[in-house]
């Protein structure tokens, strides 16, 4: 499923200095690299979602990440591939990029989407997270294993990231929001959650 309906008037807005994804490369002085990475993950999740409400939720999360930096995201399509384009909100008027508003094209950021191996990469992350949860259960018991499985599911579905790369904010979101609403935890699970998270992160770090 396509992430969003492309704007036919959308144009490439990233210049030669705004490079595509390349590990170790600073793409933007305005948007942190980890935010760009999260925005790309959310875009891929939205694109691959089978349910439109799920896709919309990913796009909403993506927009909230970029709002802090006054940036916006769109997907540009051509005949062969899709490209994630991030640029300042001030470049837009009624949802269309205004070329006369662009003073420095290098402020734009582009990341190619699609291509061979992408799906396998995300599948590998999800499988590794599930294996970490299974290891927690095998080593520390079923209750901790169930909580670890909930954390794995959260990281897979909401961030498409390895458990060991979870930020403090993401862990807080899992504990405060996702776990009580989506994990249907037992009383034992709730009582042991903090310890479960600590054990899961410990095992993930050495996995």
N, C-alpha and C positions, 0 to 999 in steps of 0.2 A: 504494500500500500504506500502511495506517495505521501510524504510528510505533510505537504500542504499544496494547494493549487498555486502554481507559479504565476507571478504577475507578468503578463506579456510585455509590460514596459520595463521590467527589471533588466538592468544592464550590469555588466561586470563593473565593480566599483573598487576592486583592489588592484593597486599598481604593482610594479616590479618589486618594491620593497616589502609588500605584504605577501609573504610566501605561504605555500601550502604546508600541511603538517610535516614536520621533520624533527625527529627527536633531538632535543638540545638547542633548537632554533627559537629565538625570541621573536614571536610573531607580532606582538603588540606591546607598546609601552602603556596602553590604556586599560587593557583587559588582561588579567593574570592568566598565565598558561593553564593553571589547573581549572580555571573557569571555562576557558576555551575548550579544554578536553571534555569537561562535563556537558557543555552545550552540544558538542559533537555527538557524545553518547546519547543524549536525550533526543537529538535529531534522528539518529539511527533507530532508536526505539520507537519513536513516533512513526517513522517511515514503515517499519516492519509490523506495527500493531495491526491486529485483525479487527479490533473494535474501535470505532471512531471516537468514542468517549475516552478510551484509554489513550489514543493518539493525542487528543485535545489536552489531556492531563499532562502528558509529556511536554507539549508545546507551551503550556502555561508555566510549568516549572522552568523551562528554558528561558522564557520571557522574564520571569522573576529574577533569575540569575543575572541577566543582562541589564535589567532596569537599574541596578546599583551603579552601573558604569555608563548609563545613558546610551546604550547600544541596542540594536535590534537585529533579528536574524531572519533570513529568508533562504529558500532553496531555489537556485537557478538551474534550469534543465536545458539540455540541448539534445541532439539526436543520439549521442553516445553515452552521456553520463550526467550525473547531478553534482552540483557544487553547493556547499554550505557557505553563505556569504554573511559576514557580520560587519555592521557599519554603524556610525553614530546616528541616533534618532533624528538629529537636526537635518540630516540629508533628505528626510522624507517629507512629503506633503500629500495628504490623502492617500497614504500607502504607496506612493510612487517616488522613486529616487529622483531628485531634482539636480540635474547636472550643474546648474549654476550655483548650487549651494555647496558644492564640493571644492574646498580650498586645497586640501591635501589628500589625494587619492590613496596614498600609502597608509592612511588610517584604516582603510578597509582590510578585512581579513578573509581569506578564502581557504576552505578545506574541501578536497574532493571527497565525494561519497560514492559508495558502490565499489565495484571492482572485485577481482578474484580474492577469495580468502576472508573477506570481511565477516561473513556469517560464521565461518569456522572460528574466527577469533573470539567472537562473543559467546559462542557455544563452549569454547574452551574455558573461558572465565567462569561461566555458570557451572560447568562440570567440576572445576577445581573448588569452587565455593561449596558445592554439595559434598565433595569428598572431605573437605575440612570439617563440615558439620558431622559427617559420619564418624570421623576420627574423634571428635569431641564426645559423641555418644559412646563409642567403643571404650574410650579411656576414662570417662567421668560419669557415665550412666545416662539413662534414657531421658531424664528431665533436662539435663544440660544439653543433651543431643537435640531434643526438640526445640529448645530455645536457639541453639546454634543453627538449626535448619530454618527457623523463622528469620534469623539475621541473614542467612545465605539467600533466602528468597527475596528479602528486602533489597539487598545489594544487587541481585540479579535484575529484578524488575524495575527498580527505581533509578539505579545508577549504572548498571552494567559494568561494575568495577569489582576487582578482587576485594575480599574482606579485609586483607591486610593493608589496603590503601584507603580504607574508610577514614574520613576526617572526624574530629570531635563533634562537629555540628551534625554530621550524618548519623553518628552513633546516638546522639541526643534525640534526633528525629525518630530513629528506630525505637528507642526506649519510651519516649513520651507520646508518640503519635501512632506509629505503625503497629507496634506490638500489642497494645491494649485493644486496638480497633480491628486488627486483621488476623492476629495469630490465634484468637480464641483460646487464650492460655488457661491452664488449670491454676488452682491456688498455689500448688507447688512450683509451677513454672514462674508465676509472678514473684513468689518469695525468693527465688534463686536467680532471677534475671541478671542482676548486676554481676554476680559471680560467673554466670554462664557467658556473659559478654567478655569478661576478662579472660576466661579460659579459652574462648574461641579466638580472640585476638592473639593470645599467647601461642596457640597451636598454629594459627595462620602465619605468624611471623617465622616459624621454623619449618613450614610445610614445603 
